[in-house]
Amino acid sequence: MSQAPNAKPFIFNNKFDTGFLQSMYDDDFTYIQEVFTITLDQLSTDLPVVQTDFEKGDIASLKKSVHKVKPSFGYVGLLGTEQACKDFEDLCGTTSDMAVLIAPFKNLWALLHESKDLLIKELTLLETHNKLN
Amino acid sequence: MRCVIVEDLQVAADYTRRCCEKSGVLEVEAHFTNVADALQYLNLHPIDIIFLDVEMPGATGFDLLDQLAYKPEVILTTSKPEYAYNAFEYHVVDFLKKPFTYQRFTEAIQKLSIKKVEKEESPSTTPSTHIFIKTDGKLVRLNNEDILYIESMGDYVKFVTAEKKYVTHNTIKALEEKVNKDQFMKVHRSYIVNLSKIDDIRENDLFIKGVEIPISKAHRSEVMKRLHII
């Protein structure tokens, strides 16, 4: 948010919503790096909870843990992943049958990991960019 | 203006703090990741504004508002738009859906400033000596001095006088705003009492005409302050 005066632009992977990141952080790439770092740290705590809740078959807890990870993806500009979390959260609210959730959960789980891996790669690139600029 | 952030997501709390700092008008006094810690602090250190998340471990942001002994301005920060109705019920200043932009944040702060000015400019009114309640298909006048206490019954409340009990459709939360604050005080989420009718206080309960009324932990210090203890 505190715009770095001579910062060279960083080109984000197209999975990230650049316009949204710009509206949140301007071109403060140092702060974006910090946001990515904190988010990855948070996900390392929150994602295992999602997995545990799924394995327990506890739909109410699963809904809550997915709700918890949802905004993390929003803050890093992965709005598609954030929306997928919301869709799954909504689905949890419509059923008491865990069997209904198995396939959607597998898709979500794959997307969450794909997004996390993407974030790790992007953070590495961003760190390099920030060191050079 | 002094504010506190109650938010369990670190990245969201940091972002809100930065927005506050950038605004130049908000000083972040503390950040809490759960309701219990926030309540303990807020009841000892009254502040102007809370940036409040809703879903947190243990208790919700609304639980915090229910248990707080005073009413600061509140800006809700949540990723669930479904809470908008509750936000309206709790008279919050604004509802920020996470993640929000700085532009959206400044709009919330503008609303806050307008509300503050309106409060300051509103003419002081003489506290009313009575209220009218709708019960049994008519409006009944109750003089403040006749009301012993008001008790919650879900979506209804019971006005208790020495002579009679009146049930009407209302909530303690809504009434708290409407009763004469010099005379009445909320002592528990389910009770508003007429301070002049308290006969005695023992531990965490007060007694009015033999009826035992609980005092919640959050309200206890404020109740003690309001009594004329020699």
Boltz contact constraints between the chains, C-beta under 6 A:
constraints:
  - contact:
      token1: [A, 1]
      token2: [B, 18]
      max_distance: 6.0
  - contact:
      token1: [A, 1]
      token2: [B, 22]
      max_distance: 6.0
  - contact:
      token1: [A, 23]
      token2: [B, 101]
      max_distance: 6.0
  - contact:
      token1: [A, 24]
      token2: [B, 101]
      max_distance: 6.0
  - contact:
      token1: [A, 35]
      token2: [B, 11]
      max_distance: 6.0
  - contact:
      token1: [A, 38]
      token2: [B, 10]
      max_distance: 6.0
  - contact:
      token1: [A, 38]
      token2: [B, 11]
      max_distance: 6.0
  - contact:
      token1: [A, 39]
      token2: [B, 11]
      max_distance: 6.0
  - contact:
      token1: [A, 42]
      token2: [B, 10]
      max_distance: 6.0
  - contact:
      token1: [A, 70]
      token2: [B, 79]
      max_distance: 6.0
  - contact:
      token1: [A, 71]
      token2: [B, 79]
      max_distance: 6.0
  - contact:
      token1: [A, 71]
      token2: [B, 98]
      max_distance: 6.0
  - contact:
      token1: [A, 74]
      token2: [B, 99]
      max_distance: 6.0
  - contact:
      token1: [A, 75]
      token2: [B, 11]
      max_distance: 6.0
  - contact:
      token1: [A, 75]
      token2: [B, 99]
      max_distance: 6.0
